[in-house]
């Protein structure tokens, strides 16, 4: 049963990655249909789509997701700290190293300052990593985003563009916290329908993210063609270095193999959708939004490959029941 579920998750993730790559190619080749329809600017859909996606995340959450903070606080602290230290500093370093135009450089920092990617929990399951820890880190990083993202952007991207701490914090609260809280409430009220909701929302989220990537790619087509390969290389280095530094930082702190894999995935995967939404709110989706748009397909490709590689190499031992995947706990 576990192997069937593992294979199904891996297959779905590969389809998701293929759809994102296809969206980028189609939007680059035929940008106009993704820019406006009958005078309506499609980029206006990005924030509402993100709110629906975050609502879906909230419907899959419960208070039990926060138990990990109590059961393994040290592991959670290490994972969240590594994420918000490694990726922002990497983004800042790469933005300066590649000498991009200011707004594109700010986008590289922005994706580095974002919370964990929404696909990280699935990746961790496929990789036979510590899934409960992954869920807890993703949840906590997302809830901390309204405070840490503006602060880190002000500190690291202020040299490239003007950053308003309070404006960005309010925008992230509207995009993330409000929909997640509503989702939590709906999950609490409609428990009997939770199974149906949890089946539908991942598909809705997948479609939403694919559409967001296509819209951003079309909006920033000219800038992307000018710096595309260089920016793609920068994003790839950012992503892969995040995996490596995340894994070895966890090893340095003496964490077990499953948890090391989890931290690597949580650090290397970013919430590109949220970063894109912030770029839209800043009115710079065609420049600041480019790095987040590229990060999505790249991280899903590399993340899928890494998770598949690890799935063929199960950890030698499991430190404790909390470190076991959720499916194992429920068996």
Buried (B, 14 or more C-beta within 10 A) or exposed (E): EEEEEBEEBBEBBBEBBBBBBBBBEBBBEEBEEBBBEEEEEBBEBBBEBBBBBBBBBBBBBBEEBBBBBEBBEEBBBBBBEBBBBBBBBBBBBBBBEBEBEBBBBBBBBBBBBBBBBBBBBBBBBBBBBBBBBBBBBBBBBBBBBBEBBBBBBBBBBEBBBEBEBEEBBBBBBBBBBBBBBBBBEBBEEEEEEBEEBEEEBBEBBBBBBBBBBBBBBBBBBEBBEEBBEEBBEBBBBBBBBBBEBBBEBBBEBEBBBBBBBBBBBBBBBBBBBBBBBBBBBBEBBBBBBBBBBBBBBBBBBBBBEBBBEBBEEEBEEBBEEBBBBBEEEEE
